[in-house]
Amino acid sequence: MAANADIGFSTRQVHAGSATAHASPRATPIYLTAGFTFDSLDASAEHFGTGTGFGYTRTGNPTIQAVEERLACLEGGDQAVLVSSGQAAVTVALLALAGAGDHVVVSEHIYEGTRGLLLDNLARLGIETTFVPTGDLAAWRDAITPRTRALFAETLSNARNDVLDIAAVSAIGRERGIPLVVDSTFTTPYLLRPLEHGAAVVVHSASKFLAGQGAVLGGVIVDDGRFDAAASGHLFPHLVQTDRLGGASFAERHGARARGAYIRESAAPRFGPSPSPLNAFLIGQGIETLSLRVERQSQNALAVARWLEQRPEVERVDHVGLESHPDFDLGRRYLTRGTGSVFTVTLRGGLEAARHVVQSVELITHMTHLGDVRSLVLHPQSTSHSARTVEERRRAGVSPGTIRLSIGIEDIDDLLADLEQALVGVPVVERETVVL
Ligand SMILES: Cc1ncc(COP(=O)(O)O)c(C=O)c1O
């Protein structure tokens, strides 16, 4: 609209200037807009009827779509749905599968936010959880009931670095038509692609390694596009039955892509945790250097773990790349490019030793986050695992003297020097002093 003295100031302030210049940017443009214009009534009707094109950012946005396509491609999945946080990704994925009266089987060794979601929030909605030890295949099988709608676990867990045997657990679910949902936040598609091993759905906190810079939150759900209505339709009537108005079911409209389509068209936009296009852009930028960062972080973390394992102040290092780790062989099978950057170290001096280290590091940042380009440290007993009983913490490998490290891309000598100075004054005692 041209500036025109006959048109009022308030009108001109919202209409003057073209927002649709045609250019060919190499970087993904940020479509920071709530919605998109329709060319005609038929075009708007077509969009509402079939979902094609863009109408409103909660149901689709080109910047968000570019990141979704990139993540689906990296995971070897059929389609990805970006949401506003990792917590939202887990919530949407589980609510797309289970409803009131249903049941899920979950590894006991998972992120505390997910555990709280299951124990407090989904339980209140009538979804029941049975927790099982990650590596106990008989327990996974025994826990399944006729109401079970999903198996859920993390690829590499915090704090003890347990490795999920994805092929074995997904096979147990498949026998009964039940999908395995895997949180692969700690491994990223660079280190591990769970769909290639039989998982049906992958979720990530994109706030971590995918974004990498610690500036934004995001989450993603990637579906494998292998929904089998004959084997699983009886478990998921919302995918195979006609819709509320008697129209075709998701399975009729999308075939093997029905579960992914339901997440995209129904669960994510209705529950509503839409990502900002700006955050999507930043996550997309982060992903462009994912392999470089994760490779370096894995090398750094293993070097730090090996160094710590030799220290007299240290009782135990739970890093799956160390020969001493119980899942070392499983890790070699699944993690051929590196073992990630998050692990725990337990100090012989107990709580006071842990306090001393987290308060003495100078380069390493004391904060609750992981997967960042910077190295971070946290004391799980008093933070991430404080809502667990002493026995539950023991089973998760968390003692008073345990600290969690998330190693970044810094120069390894600087990281070791920082830890060396932080360990000065830490008592070297025979066994951990248990202060609860
Ligand atoms: C394994 C795992 N899954 C999910 C989440 C939740 O992600 P967000 O913080 O992006 O909501 C986290 C957060 O720490 C996590 O570590």
The ligand as a Gaussian input file, in Angstrom:
#p B3LYP/6-31G(d) Opt

LIG

0 1
 C       16.164000     -36.824000      28.528000
 C       15.314000     -35.588000      28.597000
 N       14.093000     -35.601000      28.036000
 C       13.291000     -34.527000      28.066000
 C       13.682000     -33.369000      28.717000
 C       12.755000     -32.196000      28.753000
 O       13.180000     -31.262000      27.818000
 P       12.875000     -29.683000      27.915000
 O       13.694000     -29.165000      29.045000
 O       13.295000     -29.179000      26.573000
 O       11.423000     -29.531000      28.164000
 C       14.947000     -33.303000      29.308000
 C       15.380000     -32.084000      29.999000
 O       16.390000     -32.053000      30.680000
 C       15.790000     -34.450000      29.247000
 O       16.999000     -34.459000      29.821000

